[in-house]
Amino acid sequence: MPKTQFQRMMFALITVVITVHAYVFYSLYVVNGSTLMTMTQTSYVLDAIAKLGGVYMFGRYVPIWTVIVVEFCFAYILELIIGSPLSFRLASRVFDIQNTHPVIFETAIICATVGLMCPMMSLIAAIIYYPFYTGFHFATLLANWIKLVCFNFPFAFFTQVFFIQPFVRVVFKFIFVKNEKKMVNEI
């Protein structure tokens, strides 16, 4: 779908912007929301976060926007360096791009990307959200990482396959295909 390096970077940017916001919402509300509300004796997750002084990250509480910026930076870099190139190669090893329906091939790329990015981002999350106030232990980090992968993988798979990637592809086609057709008509 993206043809140039710039288009690949823009495709990754659109994907990561949407995905990071979805994961922060998912992590704070779905996975940890009831714990945060119980811990602070509040009725709403945002009230709990405000009462705590932010979201726990790097051993202290930071504003939600900090969480989004930090996760965006990690996700975008990993997507550009590892996720996109390696997922295309993995899908190409299983399917012949010339003889496979584009929807099947794109779905294979999405599945490979989820299979790569989910464990990597879950490891980063396990490190940056590690409860350092209890001291550090490798077994706790490993357990937190496995727990995050188990929570995040189903969410990642279904949102990427059925919602995020179809939406990103529509937006991408609107931006780039429309501009390419316009440039061809002008020539």
Order of alpha helices (4+ residues) and beta strands (2+ residues): alpha-alpha-alpha-beta-beta-alpha-alpha-alpha-alpha-alpha-alpha
